[in-house]
């Protein structure tokens, strides 16, 4: 699979389907998803954001690189302590890829080890890429594999992982993430809902690859799940500038969370669903990363922001996107998250 990443940073166990799938507009994809078509059978049209939004992204990256770097360091320390030097990083494409690279680089920076890093696809409702898993187990011991993602919102992918990995003896369903405001894994950099700047953009901060794709007319029984390389966006590629900004803030000493988070985020999601009479919790996307994704590639109904964070600079990019897309922003009391995106139910419009 082509990408703008160096092969020594990540091996993508994906099928290159560039040119085989016609990307669709956000509106068309949302209509098809809500009428029953699976999201993995379509790809979005990706674009370069507005100049104003990119200015906010650059400012956010400069301001919060050290916060992300600290979380990467805390997480990498925990990985080294629990898994040792023989760990094999397996990031979940695509949001997990830059995080996997950062962990790989941090382990080299502090512990002077060079661990393998692969990326594979896992799709909610469709499962993990079995062909990619077989490839990994042909090359590495099951106990070495450690899954990596960017953040946990509700925990849907973690639940998918637990279900799928039960078929692979010796492989842990544990997942390592930068931020876990849902409070479902201890292998995280922080339980705070922090801004991870890579969540602000799509392929232009993820090696110019699409989200993963699975449709039987294009992905055969022996193929890896697919992805597209967006070569038309090469001039806008910020994948390594993001990595370099975070790595420039790496430190040998990191500051773990001191406050313990109570309860689980999913309970808060159910409460939101009840309050707004939403019968499908998949329409609720909690946390900075997930709410940003709603604005970037879904049709949002509204954005909820906890009143304590309405003026927080970490939400500057999100509020800018909401303004550009004319999406209402409401204050709403949140405990685990600073904000939450809600997808519009098109049947109601």
Phi and psi in degrees as GROMACS dihedral restraints (atoms count N, CA, C in turn):
[ dihedral_restraints ]
;  ai    aj    ak    al  type     phi  dphi    fc
    3     4     5     6     1   -69.4    20    10
    4     5     6     7     1   147.2    20    10
    6     7     8     9     1  -160.4    20    10
    7     8     9    10     1   174.7    20    10
    9    10    11    12     1   -91.0    20    10
   10    11    12    13     1     5.1    20    10
   12    13    14    15     1   -83.8    20    10
   13    14    15    16     1   152.7    20    10
   15    16    17    18     1   -75.6    20    10
   16    17    18    19     1   145.1    20    10
   18    19    20    21     1   -64.1    20    10
   19    20    21    22     1   -27.6    20    10
   21    22    23    24     1   -71.7    20    10
   22    23    24    25     1   -13.8    20    10
   24    25    26    27     1   -90.4    20    10
   25    26    27    28     1   -34.6    20    10
   27    28    29    30     1  -162.9    20    10
   28    29    30    31     1   139.6    20    10
   30    31    32    33     1  -106.3    20    10
   31    32    33    34     1   117.6    20    10
   33    34    35    36     1   -89.7    20    10
   34    35    36    37     1   111.8    20    10
   36    37    38    39     1   -87.7    20    10
   37    38    39    40     1    71.8    20    10
   39    40    41    42     1  -138.6    20    10
   40    41    42    43     1   151.4    20    10
   42    43    44    45     1   -89.7    20    10
   43    44    45    46     1   129.4    20    10
   45    46    47    48     1   -78.5    20    10
   46    47    48    49     1   110.6    20    10
   48    49    50    51     1  -111.4    20    10
   49    50    51    52     1    24.4    20    10
   51    52    53    54     1   -55.2    20    10
   52    53    54    55     1   129.3    20    10
   54    55    56    57     1    86.8    20    10
   55    56    57    58     1    -7.4    20    10
   57    58    59    60     1   -94.8    20    10
   58    59    60    61     1   -15.1    20    10
   60    61    62    63     1  -129.7    20    10
   61    62    63    64     1   131.2    20    10
   63    64    65    66     1   -86.0    20    10
   64    65    66    67     1   114.8    20    10
   66    67    68    69     1   -61.1    20    10
   67    68    69    70     1   149.6    20    10
   69    70    71    72     1  -119.1    20    10
   70    71    72    73     1   157.1    20    10
   72    73    74    75     1   -67.2    20    10
   73    74    75    76     1   159.9    20    10
   75    76    77    78     1   -58.6    20    10
   76    77    78    79     1   -43.3    20    10
   78    79    80    81     1   -62.7    20    10
   79    80    81    82     1   -44.9    20    10
   81    82    83    84     1   -66.3    20    10
   82    83    84    85     1   -42.7    20    10
   84    85    86    87     1   -64.0    20    10
   85    86    87    88     1   -43.0    20    10
   87    88    89    90     1   -62.6    20    10
   88    89    90    91     1   -41.4    20    10
   90    91    92    93     1   -61.7    20    10
   91    92    93    94     1   -43.3    20    10
   93    94    95    96     1   -69.7    20    10
   94    95    96    97     1   -39.7    20    10
   96    97    98    99     1   -60.4    20    10
   97    98    99   100     1   -46.1    20    10
   99   100   101   102     1   -76.7    20    10
  100   101   102   103     1   -10.9    20    10
  102   103   104   105     1   -96.0    20    10
  103   104   105   106     1     2.2    20    10
  105   106   107   108     1   118.4    20    10
  106   107   108   109     1    -9.4    20    10
  108   109   110   111     1   -76.0    20    10
  109   110   111   112     1   139.4    20    10
  111   112   113   114     1   -76.2    20    10
  112   113   114   115     1   139.9    20    10
  114   115   116   117     1   -60.3    20    10
  115   116   117   118     1   -27.0    20    10
  117   118   119   120     1   -75.0    20    10
  118   119   120   121     1    -7.5    20    10
  120   121   122   123     1   -92.2    20    10
  121   122   123   124     1     4.8    20    10
  123   124   125   126     1  -137.9    20    10
  124   125   126   127     1   161.4    20    10
  126   127   128   129     1  -129.7    20    10
  127   128   129   130     1   145.5    20    10
  129   130   131   132     1   -84.0    20    10
  130   131   132   133     1   157.3    20    10
  132   133   134   135     1   -76.2    20    10
  133   134   135   136     1   126.2    20    10
  135   136   137   138     1  -104.4    20    10
  136   137   138   139     1   149.0    20    10
  138   139   140   141     1  -143.4    20    10
  139   140   141   142     1   165.8    20    10
  141   142   143   144     1   -88.1    20    10
  142   143   144   145     1   125.8    20    10
  144   145   146   147     1   -63.2    20    10
  145   146   147   148     1   170.7    20    10
  147   148   149   150     1   -64.9    20    10
  148   149   150   151     1   160.1    20    10
  150   151   152   153     1   -60.8    20    10
  151   152   153   154     1   -39.3    20    10
  153   154   155   156     1   -64.5    20    10
  154   155   156   157     1   -42.4    20    10
  156   157   158   159     1   -64.2    20    10
  157   158   159   160     1   -40.9    20    10
  159   160   161   162     1   -66.2    20    10
  160   161   162   163     1   -32.6    20    10
  162   163   164   165     1   -63.7    20    10
  163   164   165   166     1   -40.5    20    10
  165   166   167   168     1   -68.1    20    10
  166   167   168   169     1   -39.6    20    10
  168   169   170   171     1   -59.8    20    10
  169   170   171   172     1   -48.1    20    10
  171   172   173   174     1   -61.7    20    10
  172   173   174   175     1   -40.1    20    10
  174   175   176   177     1   -66.3    20    10
  175   176   177   178     1   -39.9    20    10
  177   178   179   180     1   -64.7    20    10
  178   179   180   181     1   -41.5    20    10
  180   181   182   183     1   -62.1    20    10
  181   182   183   184     1   -43.4    20    10
  183   184   185   186     1   -66.1    20    10
  184   185   186   187     1   -39.3    20    10
  186   187   188   189     1   -77.5    20    10
  187   188   189   190     1   -33.5    20    10
  189   190   191   192     1  -115.8    20    10
  190   191   192   193     1    11.0    20    10
  192   193   194   195     1   -59.5    20    10
  193   194   195   196     1   -40.9    20    10
  195   196   197   198     1   -68.4    20    10
  196   197   198   199     1   -33.4    20    10
  198   199   200   201     1   -65.9    20    10
  199   200   201   202     1   -45.9    20    10
  201   202   203   204     1   -65.3    20    10
  202   203   204   205     1   -41.9    20    10
  204   205   206   207     1   -61.7    20    10
  205   206   207   208     1   -40.4    20    10
  207   208   209   210     1   -62.7    20    10
  208   209   210   211     1   -43.2    20    10
  210   211   212   213     1   -65.3    20    10
  211   212   213   214     1   -38.7    20    10
  213   214   215   216     1   -61.5    20    10
  214   215   216   217     1   -42.8    20    10
  216   217   218   219     1   -64.8    20    10
  217   218   219   220     1   -45.2    20    10
  219   220   221   222     1   -60.0    20    10
  220   221   222   223     1   -46.4    20    10
  222   223   224   225     1   -63.7    20    10
  223   224   225   226     1   -44.6    20    10
  225   226   227   228     1   -63.9    20    10
  226   227   228   229     1   -39.2    20    10
  228   229   230   231     1   -59.7    20    10
  229   230   231   232     1   -44.0    20    10
  231   232   233   234     1   -66.0    20    10
  232   233   234   235     1   -38.3    20    10
  234   235   236   237     1   -62.9    20    10
  235   236   237   238     1   -44.6    20    10
  237   238   239   240     1   -65.2    20    10
  238   239   240   241     1   -40.6    20    10
  240   241   242   243     1   -66.6    20    10
  241   242   243   244     1   -37.1    20    10
  243   244   245   246     1   -94.7    20    10
  244   245   246   247     1   -28.2    20    10
  246   247   248   249     1  -114.8    20    10
  247   248   249   250     1   -18.6    20    10
  249   250   251   252     1    75.2    20    10
  250   251   252   253     1  -165.3    20    10
  252   253   254   255     1   -84.6    20    10
  253   254   255   256     1    -6.8    20    10
  255   256   257   258     1   -97.0    20    10
  256   257   258   259     1     9.8    20    10
  258   259   260   261     1   -65.0    20    10
  259   260   261   262     1   146.3    20    10
  261   262   263   264     1  -118.7    20    10
  262   263   264   265     1   116.5    20    10
  264   265   266   267     1   -79.9    20    10
  265   266   267   268     1   131.1    20    10
  267   268   269   270     1  -126.9    20    10
  268   269   270   271     1    94.6    20    10
  270   271   272   273     1   -81.0    20    10
  271   272   273   274     1   150.2    20    10
  273   274   275   276     1   -92.6    20    10
  274   275   276   277     1   115.9    20    10
  276   277   278   279     1   -69.2    20    10
  277   278   279   280     1   136.4    20    10
  279   280   281   282     1  -111.0    20    10
  280   281   282   283     1   -23.3    20    10
  282   283   284   285     1   -62.2    20    10
  283   284   285   286     1   -24.8    20    10
  285   286   287   288     1   -79.0    20    10
  286   287   288   289     1   -16.7    20    10
  288   289   290   291     1   -63.7    20    10
  289   290   291   292     1   -54.0    20    10
  291   292   293   294     1   -61.3    20    10
  292   293   294   295     1   -30.1    20    10
  294   295   296   297     1   -69.7    20    10
  295   296   297   298     1   -42.6    20    10
  297   298   299   300     1   -59.0    20    10
  298   299   300   301     1   -40.2    20    10
  300   301   302   303     1   -65.6    20    10
  301   302   303   304     1   -42.9    20    10
  303   304   305   306     1   -62.0    20    10
  304   305   306   307     1   -41.6    20    10
  306   307   308   309     1   -64.9    20    10
  307   308   309   310     1   -44.7    20    10
  309   310   311   312     1   -57.0    20    10
  310   311   312   313     1   -45.6    20    10
  312   313   314   315     1   -68.6    20    10
  313   314   315   316     1   -36.4    20    10
  315   316   317   318     1   -67.5    20    10
  316   317   318   319     1   -41.7    20    10
  318   319   320   321     1   -61.1    20    10
  319   320   321   322     1   -33.6    20    10
  321   322   323   324     1   -74.0    20    10
  322   323   324   325     1   -39.7    20    10
  324   325   326   327     1   -62.0    20    10
  325   326   327   328     1   -46.3    20    10
  327   328   329   330     1   -97.2    20    10
  328   329   330   331     1   -39.3    20    10
  330   331   332   333     1  -108.7    20    10
  331   332   333   334     1    -2.7    20    10
  333   334   335   336     1    59.5    20    10
  334   335   336   337     1    38.1    20    10
  336   337   338   339     1  -120.9    20    10
  337   338   339   340     1   147.9    20    10
  339   340   341   342     1  -116.9    20    10
  340   341   342   343     1    98.2    20    10
  342   343   344   345     1   -94.3    20    10
  343   344   345   346     1   149.8    20    10
  345   346   347   348     1   -66.1    20    10
  346   347   348   349     1   149.2    20    10
  348   349   350   351     1  -140.2    20    10
  349   350   351   352     1   118.4    20    10
  351   352   353   354     1  -115.5    20    10
  352   353   354   355     1   163.5    20    10
  354   355   356   357     1  -131.8    20    10
  355   356   357   358     1   135.6    20    10
  357   358   359   360     1  -132.7    20    10
  358   359   360   361     1   169.7    20    10
  360   361   362   363     1   -99.8    20    10
  361   362   363   364     1   139.3    20    10
  363   364   365   366     1  -135.1    20    10
  364   365   366   367     1   134.7    20    10
  366   367   368   369     1  -125.7    20    10
  367   368   369   370     1   125.2    20    10
  369   370   371   372     1   -58.6    20    10
  370   371   372   373     1   126.1    20    10
  372   373   374   375     1    87.8    20    10
  373   374   375   376     1   -13.6    20    10
  375   376   377   378     1  -119.9    20    10
  376   377   378   379     1   -20.3    20    10
  378   379   380   381     1    97.3    20    10
  379   380   381   382     1  -176.3    20    10
  381   382   383   384     1   -84.5    20    10
  382   383   384   385     1   157.4    20    10
  384   385   386   387     1   -74.5    20    10
  385   386   387   388     1   103.5    20    10
  387   388   389   390     1   -64.3    20    10
  388   389   390   391     1   -36.7    20    10
  390   391   392   393     1   -65.9    20    10
  391   392   393   394     1   -37.0    20    10
  393   394   395   396     1   -68.1    20    10
  394   395   396   397     1   -38.3    20    10
  396   397   398   399     1   -63.8    20    10
  397   398   399   400     1   -43.5    20    10
  399   400   401   402     1   -61.6    20    10
  400   401   402   403     1   -38.9    20    10
  402   403   404   405     1   -60.5    20    10
  403   404   405   406     1   -47.4    20    10
  405   406   407   408     1   -61.1    20    10
  406   407   408   409     1   -41.8    20    10
  408   409   410   411     1   -74.9    20    10
  409   410   411   412     1   -17.8    20    10
  411   412   413   414     1   -75.9    20    10
  412   413   414   415     1   -23.4    20    10
  414   415   416   417     1  -109.2    20    10
  415   416   417   418     1   -16.1    20    10
  417   418   419   420     1  -143.9    20    10
  418   419   420   421     1   156.1    20    10
  420   421   422   423     1   -71.3    20    10
  421   422   423   424     1   143.0    20    10
  423   424   425   426     1   -55.9    20    10
  424   425   426   427     1   -37.1    20    10
  426   427   428   429     1   -70.3    20    10
  427   428   429   430     1   -14.6    20    10
  429   430   431   432     1   -81.7    20    10
  430   431   432   433     1   -23.3    20    10
  432   433   434   435     1   -72.4    20    10
  433   434   435   436     1   132.1    20    10
  435   436   437   438     1  -133.9    20    10
  436   437   438   439     1   120.4    20    10
  438   439   440   441     1   -79.1    20    10
  439   440   441   442     1   143.2    20    10
  441   442   443   444     1  -131.6    20    10
  442   443   444   445     1   136.3    20    10
  444   445   446   447     1  -138.6    20    10
  445   446   447   448     1   175.0    20    10
  447   448   449   450     1   -75.6    20    10
  448   449   450   451     1   -52.5    20    10
  450   451   452   453     1  -155.7    20    10
  451   452   453   454     1   168.6    20    10
  453   454   455   456     1  -117.2    20    10
  454   455   456   457     1   125.6    20    10
  456   457   458   459     1   -91.1    20    10
  457   458   459   460     1   -85.2    20    10
  459   460   461   462     1   -90.4    20    10
  460   461   462   463     1   -30.7    20    10
  462   463   464   465     1   109.0    20    10
  463   464   465   466     1    15.6    20    10
  465   466   467   468     1   -63.3    20    10
  466   467   468   469     1   -43.2    20    10
  468   469   470   471     1   -69.6    20    10
  469   470   471   472     1   -36.2    20    10
  471   472   473   474     1   -62.3    20    10
  472   473   474   475     1   -41.6    20    10
  474   475   476   477     1   -63.8    20    10
  475   476   477   478     1   -40.0    20    10
  477   478   479   480     1   -62.0    20    10
  478   479   480   481     1   -42.6    20    10
  480   481   482   483     1   -63.7    20    10
  481   482   483   484     1   -45.4    20    10
  483   484   485   486     1   -59.7    20    10
  484   485   486   487     1   -40.7    20    10
  486   487   488   489     1   -66.6    20    10
  487   488   489   490     1   -46.1    20    10
  489   490   491   492     1   -74.1    20    10
  490   491   492   493     1   -38.5    20    10
  492   493   494   495     1   -73.2    20    10
  493   494   495   496     1   -16.0    20    10
  495   496   497   498     1   -59.5    20    10
  496   497   498   499     1   -20.1    20    10
  498   499   500   501     1   -79.5    20    10
  499   500   501   502     1   -11.0    20    10
  501   502   503   504     1  -114.3    20    10
  502   503   504   505     1   102.5    20    10
  504   505   506   507     1   -61.2    20    10
  505   506   507   508     1   130.4    20    10
  507   508   509   510     1    88.8    20    10
  508   509   510   511     1    -8.2    20    10
  510   511   512   513     1   -93.5    20    10
  511   512   513   514     1   127.9    20    10
  513   514   515   516     1   -82.5    20    10
  514   515   516   517     1   140.9    20    10
  516   517   518   519     1   -87.3    20    10
  517   518   519   520     1     5.8    20    10
  519   520   521   522     1   -60.8    20    10
  520   521   522   523     1   143.3    20    10
  522   523   524   525     1  -127.9    20    10
  523   524   525   526     1   137.5    20    10
  525   526   527   528     1  -102.8    20    10
  526   527   528   529     1   126.5    20    10
  528   529   530   531     1  -135.9    20    10
  529   530   531   532     1   157.6    20    10
  531   532   533   534     1   -68.5    20    10
  532   533   534   535     1   -50.1    20    10
  534   535   536   537     1  -129.3    20    10
  535   536   537   538     1   132.9    20    10
  537   538   539   540     1  -130.7    20    10
  538   539   540   541     1    71.2    20    10
  540   541   542   543     1   -67.7    20    10
  541   542   543   544     1   -16.3    20    10
  543   544   545   546     1   -72.7    20    10
  544   545   546   547     1   -17.0    20    10
  546   547   548   549     1    63.5    20    10
  547   548   549   550     1    50.2    20    10
  549   550   551   552     1  -120.1    20    10
  550   551   552   553     1    -4.8    20    10
  552   553   554   555     1  -141.9    20    10
  553   554   555   556     1   142.7    20    10
  555   556   557   558     1   -86.9    20    10
  556   557   558   559     1   -14.7    20    10
  558   559   560   561     1   -88.0    20    10
  559   560   561   562     1    69.8    20    10
  561   562   563   564     1  -139.4    20    10
  562   563   564   565     1   162.1    20    10
  564   565   566   567     1   -79.2    20    10
  565   566   567   568     1   -31.8    20    10
  567   568   569   570     1  -162.3    20    10
  568   569   570   571     1   153.7    20    10
  570   571   572   573     1   -95.1    20    10
  571   572   573   574     1     0.5    20    10
  573   574   575   576     1   -79.7    20    10
  574   575   576   577     1   148.5    20    10
  576   577   578   579     1   -80.9    20    10
  577   578   579   580     1    83.9    20    10
  579   580   581   582     1   -96.7    20    10
  580   581   582   583     1   160.0    20    10
  582   583   584   585     1   -80.6    20    10
  583   584   585   586     1   115.2    20    10
  585   586   587   588     1   -98.2    20    10
  586   587   588   589     1   108.9    20    10
  588   589   590   591     1   -54.7    20    10
  589   590   591   592     1   -25.8    20    10
  591   592   593   594     1   -65.1    20    10
  592   593   594   595     1   -20.3    20    10
  594   595   596   597     1   -71.3    20    10
  595   596   597   598     1   -13.7    20    10
  597   598   599   600     1   -76.2    20    10
  598   599   600   601     1   -18.7    20    10
  600   601   602   603     1  -128.2    20    10
  601   602   603   604     1   170.6    20    10
  603   604   605   606     1  -101.6    20    10
  604   605   606   607     1  -118.3    20    10
  606   607   608   609     1   -65.5    20    10
  607   608   609   610     1   -26.2    20    10
  609   610   611   612     1   -69.6    20    10
  610   611   612   613     1    -5.8    20    10
  612   613   614   615     1  -123.5    20    10
  613   614   615   616     1    12.4    20    10
  615   616   617   618     1  -133.2    20    10
  616   617   618   619     1    43.3    20    10
  618   619   620   621     1    71.0    20    10
  619   620   621   622     1    16.0    20    10
  621   622   623   624     1    63.5    20    10
  622   623   624   625     1    26.9    20    10
  624   625   626   627     1  -107.0    20    10
  625   626   627   628     1   155.5    20    10
  627   628   629   630     1   -79.1    20    10
  628   629   630   631     1   173.7    20    10
  630   631   632   633     1   -67.2    20    10
  631   632   633   634     1   163.6    20    10
  633   634   635   636     1   -79.7    20    10
  634   635   636   637     1   158.1    20    10
  636   637   638   639     1  -132.6    20    10
  637   638   639   640     1   139.8    20    10
  639   640   641   642     1  -147.7    20    10
  640   641   642   643     1   108.2    20    10
  642   643   644   645     1  -148.8    20    10
  643   644   645   646     1   133.2    20    10
  645   646   647   648     1   -65.0    20    10
  646   647   648   649     1   -23.0    20    10
  648   649   650   651     1   -76.0    20    10
  649   650   651   652     1   -13.9    20    10
  651   652   653   654     1  -119.6    20    10
  652   653   654   655     1   -34.7    20    10
  654   655   656   657     1  -102.5    20    10
  655   656   657   658     1   108.8    20    10
  657   658   659   660     1   -78.1    20    10
  658   659   660   661     1   174.4    20    10
  660   661   662   663     1   -63.1    20    10
  661   662   663   664     1   -27.7    20    10
  663   664   665   666     1  -103.6    20    10
  664   665   666   667     1     4.1    20    10
  666   667   668   669     1   -85.6    20    10
  667   668   669   670     1   153.6    20    10
  669   670   671   672     1   -70.9    20    10
  670   671   672   673     1   160.4    20    10
  672   673   674   675     1   -57.2    20    10
  673   674   675   676     1   157.1    20    10
  675   676   677   678     1  -101.8    20    10
  676   677   678   679     1   167.2    20    10
  678   679   680   681     1  -159.3    20    10
  679   680   681   682     1   158.1    20    10
  681   682   683   684     1  -107.8    20    10
  682   683   684   685     1   144.1    20    10
  684   685   686   687     1   -98.5    20    10
  685   686   687   688     1   121.6    20    10
  687   688   689   690     1   -89.1    20    10
  688   689   690   691     1    76.8    20    10
  690   691   692   693     1   -63.7    20    10
  691   692   693   694     1   -25.1    20    10
  693   694   695   696     1   -68.5    20    10
  694   695   696   697     1   -11.8    20    10
  696   697   698   699     1  -104.5    20    10
  697   698   699   700     1    13.0    20    10
  699   700   701   702     1   -56.9    20    10
  700   701   702   703     1   -36.2    20    10
  702   703   704   705     1   -69.5    20    10
  703   704   705   706     1   -16.9    20    10
  705   706   707   708     1  -105.7    20    10
  706   707   708   709     1     8.2    20    10
  708   709   710   711     1   -69.8    20    10
  709   710   711   712     1   124.1    20    10
  711   712   713   714     1  -118.4    20    10
  712   713   714   715     1    15.7    20    10
  714   715   716   717     1   -56.1    20    10
  715   716   717   718     1   -47.7    20    10
  717   718   719   720     1   -82.9    20    10
  718   719   720   721     1   -25.8    20    10
  720   721   722   723     1   -67.6    20    10
  721   722   723   724     1   -34.1    20    10
  723   724   725   726     1   -64.5    20    10
  724   725   726   727     1   -50.8    20    10
  726   727   728   729     1   -58.3    20    10
  727   728   729   730     1   -44.8    20    10
  729   730   731   732     1   -63.7    20    10
  730   731   732   733     1   -37.6    20    10
  732   733   734   735     1   -64.9    20    10
  733   734   735   736     1   -42.0    20    10
  735   736   737   738     1   -69.3    20    10
  736   737   738   739     1   -44.5    20    10
  738   739   740   741     1   -66.3    20    10
  739   740   741   742     1   -27.0    20    10
  741   742   743   744     1   -67.9    20    10
  742   743   744   745     1   -16.5    20    10
  744   745   746   747     1  -102.6    20    10
  745   746   747   748     1     5.8    20    10
  747   748   749   750     1   -59.3    20    10
  748   749   750   751     1   143.3    20    10
  750   751   752   753     1  -136.8    20    10
  751   752   753   754     1   151.7    20    10
  753   754   755   756     1   -73.0    20    10
  754   755   756   757     1   -21.0    20    10
  756   757   758   759     1  -114.1    20    10
  757   758   759   760     1   129.9    20    10
  759   760   761   762     1  -124.3    20    10
  760   761   762   763     1   158.7    20    10
  762   763   764   765     1  -112.7    20    10
  763   764   765   766     1   103.6    20    10
  765   766   767   768     1   -69.5    20    10
  766   767   768   769     1   161.9    20    10
  768   769   770   771     1   -56.6    20    10
  769   770   771   772     1   144.1    20    10
  771   772   773   774     1  -107.2    20    10
  772   773   774   775     1   -31.0    20    10
  774   775   776   777     1   -86.5    20    10
  775   776   777   778     1   136.6    20    10
  777   778   779   780     1   -88.5    20    10
  778   779   780   781     1   136.9    20    10
  780   781   782   783     1   -88.9    20    10
  781   782   783   784     1   136.0    20    10
  783   784   785   786     1  -100.7    20    10
  784   785   786   787     1   141.3    20    10
  786   787   788   789     1    73.0    20    10
  787   788   789   790     1  -175.5    20    10
  789   790   791   792     1  -121.1    20    10
  790   791   792   793     1   147.0    20    10
  792   793   794   795     1   -60.6    20    10
  793   794   795   796     1   -30.4    20    10
  795   796   797   798     1   -61.0    20    10
  796   797   798   799     1   -31.7    20    10
  798   799   800   801     1   -66.1    20    10
  799   800   801   802     1   -37.0    20    10
  801   802   803   804     1   -67.3    20    10
  802   803   804   805     1   -37.2    20    10
  804   805   806   807     1   -63.7    20    10
  805   806   807   808     1   -43.1    20    10
  807   808   809   810     1   -63.0    20    10
  808   809   810   811     1   -35.8    20    10
  810   811   812   813     1   -66.1    20    10
  811   812   813   814     1   -41.8    20    10
  813   814   815   816     1   -62.3    20    10
  814   815   816   817     1   -44.0    20    10
  816   817   818   819     1   -59.1    20    10
  817   818   819   820     1   -43.1    20    10
  819   820   821   822     1   -66.2    20    10
  820   821   822   823     1   -41.9    20    10
  822   823   824   825     1   -63.3    20    10
  823   824   825   826     1   -40.8    20    10
  825   826   827   828     1   -99.6    20    10
  826   827   828   829     1     9.3    20    10
  828   829   830   831     1    56.7    20    10
  829   830   831   832     1    50.3    20    10
  831   832   833   834     1  -104.7    20    10
  832   833   834   835     1   120.4    20    10
  834   835   836   837     1   -90.1    20    10
  835   836   837   838     1    -7.6    20    10
  837   838   839   840     1  -124.6    20    10
  838   839   840   841     1   106.9    20    10
  840   841   842   843     1   -68.7    20    10
  841   842   843   844     1   -11.9    20    10
  843   844   845   846     1   -65.7    20    10
  844   845   846   847     1   -15.8    20    10
  846   847   848   849     1   -81.3    20    10
  847   848   849   850     1    -7.6    20    10
  849   850   851   852     1  -105.8    20    10
  850   851   852   853     1   122.2    20    10
  852   853   854   855     1  -122.0    20    10
  853   854   855   856     1    98.0    20    10
  855   856   857   858     1   -87.9    20    10
  856   857   858   859     1   153.5    20    10
  858   859   860   861     1    94.5    20    10
  859   860   861   862     1   160.2    20    10
  861   862   863   864     1   -60.0    20    10
  862   863   864   865     1   -47.1    20    10
  864   865   866   867     1   -62.4    20    10
  865   866   867   868     1   -46.4    20    10
  867   868   869   870     1   -70.7    20    10
  868   869   870   871     1   -40.0    20    10
  870   871   872   873     1   -63.8    20    10
  871   872   873   874     1   -37.5    20    10
  873   874   875   876     1   -63.5    20    10
  874   875   876   877     1   -42.6    20    10
  876   877   878   879     1   -59.9    20    10
  877   878   879   880     1   -38.4    20    10
  879   880   881   882     1   -59.6    20    10
  880   881   882   883     1   -43.8    20    10
  882   883   884   885     1   -71.5    20    10
  883   884   885   886     1   -31.5    20    10
  885   886   887   888     1   -78.6    20    10
  886   887   888   889     1   -35.2    20    10
  888   889   890   891     1  -142.0    20    10
  889   890   891   892     1    13.0    20    10
  891   892   893   894     1  -127.0    20    10
  892   893   894   895     1  -176.4    20    10
  894   895   896   897     1  -104.8    20    10
  895   896   897   898     1   102.4    20    10
  897   898   899   900     1   -77.2    20    10
  898   899   900   901     1   147.7    20    10
  900   901   902   903     1   -92.5    20    10
  901   902   903   904     1   -50.8    20    10
  903   904   905   906     1  -161.9    20    10
  904   905   906   907     1   163.6    20    10
  906   907   908   909     1  -114.9    20    10
  907   908   909   910     1   128.4    20    10
  909   910   911   912     1   -99.1    20    10
  910   911   912   913     1   134.8    20    10
  912   913   914   915     1  -130.5    20    10
  913   914   915   916     1   130.2    20    10
  915   916   917   918     1   -62.6    20    10
  916   917   918   919     1   136.5    20    10
  918   919   920   921     1   -58.8    20    10
  919   920   921   922     1   -25.5    20    10
  921   922   923   924     1   -71.4    20    10
  922   923   924   925     1   -15.3    20    10
  924   925   926   927     1  -120.3    20    10
  925   926   927   928     1    10.9    20    10
  927   928   929   930     1   -62.7    20    10
  928   929   930   931     1   -26.8    20    10
  930   931   932   933     1  -108.0    20    10
  931   932   933   934     1    13.3    20    10
  933   934   935   936     1   -71.4    20    10
  934   935   936   937     1   126.7    20    10
  936   937   938   939     1   -58.2    20    10
  937   938   939   940     1   -23.4    20    10
  939   940   941   942     1   -62.8    20    10
  940   941   942   943     1   -20.0    20    10
  942   943   944   945     1  -102.1    20    10
  943   944   945   946     1     7.7    20    10
  945   946   947   948     1   -58.2    20    10
  946   947   948   949     1   -45.4    20    10
  948   949   950   951     1   -64.9    20    10
  949   950   951   952     1   -36.9    20    10
  951   952   953   954     1   -68.4    20    10
  952   953   954   955     1   -43.7    20    10
  954   955   956   957     1   -67.5    20    10
  955   956   957   958     1   -32.8    20    10
  957   958   959   960     1   -65.8    20    10
  958   959   960   961     1   -46.0    20    10
  960   961   962   963     1   -60.4    20    10
  961   962   963   964     1   -43.7    20    10
  963   964   965   966     1   -60.8    20    10
  964   965   966   967     1   -40.3    20    10
  966   967   968   969     1   -64.7    20    10
  967   968   969   970     1   -44.5    20    10
  969   970   971   972     1   -63.8    20    10
  970   971   972   973     1   -35.4    20    10
  972   973   974   975     1   -96.3    20    10
  973   974   975   976     1     4.9    20    10
  975   976   977   978     1    55.6    20    10
  976   977   978   979     1    46.1    20    10
  978   979   980   981     1  -101.0    20    10
  979   980   981   982     1   127.7    20    10
  981   982   983   984     1   -66.6    20    10
  982   983   984   985     1   143.2    20    10
  984   985   986   987     1  -115.9    20    10
  985   986   987   988     1   126.4    20    10
  987   988   989   990     1  -121.2    20    10
  988   989   990   991     1   146.6    20    10
  990   991   992   993     1   -82.2    20    10
  991   992   993   994     1   141.2    20    10
  993   994   995   996     1  -155.4    20    10
  994   995   996   997     1   134.7    20    10
  996   997   998   999     1   -67.5    20    10
  997   998   999  1000     1   120.1    20    10
  999  1000  1001  1002     1  -124.3    20    10
 1000  1001  1002  1003     1   147.8    20    10
 1002  1003  1004  1005     1  -107.0    20    10
 1003  1004  1005  1006     1   -51.6    20    10
 1005  1006  1007  1008     1   -85.5    20    10
 1006  1007  1008  1009     1   -23.9    20    10
 1008  1009  1010  1011     1  -124.4    20    10
 1009  1010  1011  1012     1   156.2    20    10
 1011  1012  1013  1014     1   -88.7    20    10
 1012  1013  1014  1015     1   -24.4    20    10
 1014  1015  1016  1017     1  -156.4    20    10
 1015  1016  1017  1018     1   172.2    20    10
 1017  1018  1019  1020     1  -156.5    20    10
 1018  1019  1020  1021     1   133.8    20    10
 1020  1021  1022  1023     1  -100.5    20    10
 1021  1022  1023  1024     1   140.1    20    10
 1023  1024  1025  1026     1  -120.7    20    10
 1024  1025  1026  1027     1   126.1    20    10
 1026  1027  1028  1029     1   -79.4    20    10
 1027  1028  1029  1030     1   139.6    20    10
 1029  1030  1031  1032     1   -70.7    20    10
 1030  1031  1032  1033     1   132.2    20    10
 1032  1033  1034  1035     1   -84.6    20    10
 1033  1034  1035  1036     1   109.3    20    10
 1035  1036  1037  1038     1   -67.0    20    10
 1036  1037  1038  1039     1   -24.6    20    10
 1038  1039  1040  1041     1   -64.4    20    10
 1039  1040  1041  1042     1   -19.9    20    10
 1041  1042  1043  1044     1   -90.3    20    10
 1042  1043  1044  1045     1    -1.6    20    10
